Amino acid sequence: MTAPRQVLPGVTYLVTHRCTQRRYLLRPSKVTNEVFEYLLAVAADRFGVAVHAYCVMSNHYHLVVTDSRARLPAFQQFLDALVARAVNALLGRWEHFWAPGSYSAVTLGTPEAIVDKAAYVLANPVAARLVRLGRKWPGLWSSPGAFGSSRMVQRPKHFFSENGSLPERAELRLTVPPGFNDVSNYRRALEAAVSHREAEASRRGAGFLGVKRVLSQRPSSMPVTEDPRRALRPRVAARDKWKRIELLGRLKGFLEDYREALEVWRERRGAAVFPAGTYLMRIAHGARCAGFG
């Protein structure tokens, strides 16, 4: 059984999700880029999620977001389900789109961790030896220079009904994360961190696949390298040792309180009160939760 997630308002996350069998189902194309960008804009607005960084690779995506309303699971369900349906329709597929167990949401506990993981996201195409600079990536990629700006995204003609419930246009905002009051300072810190990661990646080997070869790959293809198995799956990230210990302590306390409440729930349902941040039991089963009455 997967350990329950604590979902609290105002938390910033690094979110990752991978395509089934690492296939290139999200390979950059005009339509795929339009679909993902539009649905990201709609989902962020609908569920109150602030977007700070994103990069959609050929077989996975990364987001750095802040969940202002404690609705991250609903945001992810909406985004992932519609991306899968729309891109599957484009490719003529019916099979599963996302790899089971590949979803990850890591809590970013400090401003430094946010900068570090946002730089990791934006340098990902370089680290994967695909392009020499992240800004050359032909898929969706959020520029550090775009913070504080927004753009209107048109509903794609592919898949979406003109008479459907989704809006004709949606605004995608790229916002500065919590803990940063000055846009310019944050932009400079992020640009420096991205440049450092890109330089480190370039020194580790020679040769990049290049944009043309990326775009020529078939969606049904996959990397020739082996998929790492049984790797650590962190729930929190913070470079500061004591902050990381604090975050892990909070998570441990939540899990212990959750298990105690679950035991009470099984014996006498109405008496159970789950800890703050409990999501599934509250939403799916109507369980009482601290902070929600």
RARA-V987431 format. One record per pair of residues at least 6 apart in sequence whose C-alpha atoms are under 7 Angstrom apart, sorted by the first residue. I is the first residue (numbers start at 1). J is the second residue. Records with the same first field share a line. If there is no record, write none. Layout:
I: J, J
This chain:
6: 277, 278
7: 70, 277, 278, 279
8: 70, 277
9: 67, 68, 69, 70
10: 66, 67, 68
11: 66, 67, 107
12: 65, 66, 67, 107, 108
13: 64, 65, 66, 105, 106, 107, 108
14: 62, 63, 64, 65, 105, 106, 107, 108, 117
15: 62, 63, 64, 104, 105, 106
16: 61, 62, 63, 103, 104, 105
17: 60, 61, 102, 103, 104
18: 59, 60, 61, 98, 99, 102, 103
19: 25, 59, 60, 97, 98, 99
20: 96, 97, 98, 99
21: 99
22: 59, 222
23: 59, 219, 220, 221, 222
24: 58, 59, 218, 219, 220, 221, 222
25: 58, 59, 219, 220
26: 32, 57, 58, 59
27: 57, 58, 59, 219
28: 58, 138, 139, 215
32: 87
33: 139, 140
34: 156
35: 83, 156
36: 83
38: 153, 154, 155, 170
39: 79
40: 79
41: 170, 171, 172
42: 170
43: 75, 78, 79
44: 50
47: 71, 75
48: 67, 68, 69
49: 65, 66, 67, 68
50: 65, 66, 67, 175
51: 64, 65, 66, 173, 174, 175
52: 64, 65, 174, 175, 176, 177
53: 63, 64, 118, 142
54: 62, 63, 64, 121, 141, 142
55: 61, 62, 63, 121, 122, 140, 141, 142
56: 62, 139, 140, 141
57: 139
62: 121
64: 118
84: 97
86: 159
88: 94
105: 235
106: 234, 235, 236, 237
107: 235, 236, 237
108: 114, 236, 237, 238
109: 236, 237, 238
110: 238
111: 179
113: 237, 238, 239
115: 190
116: 193
119: 190, 193, 194
122: 134, 141, 194
123: 134, 194, 197, 198
125: 131, 134, 137
126: 132, 133, 134, 198, 201
127: 198, 201
129: 208, 209
130: 208, 209, 210
131: 137, 208, 209, 210, 211
132: 208
133: 198
138: 211
144: 187, 190, 191
145: 187
146: 174
147: 174, 175, 176
148: 174, 175, 176
149: 173, 174
150: 171, 172, 173, 174
151: 171, 172, 173
152: 169, 170, 171, 172
153: 169, 170, 171, 172
154: 168, 169, 170
155: 168, 169
176: 183
180: 186
236: 247
237: 244
238: 244
254: 275
257: 275
258: 274, 275
261: 272, 273, 274
264: 271, 272
265: 271, 272
272: 288
273: 288, 289, 290
274: 288, 289, 290
275: 289, 290
276: 289, 290, 291
278: 289
281: 287
282: 288, 289
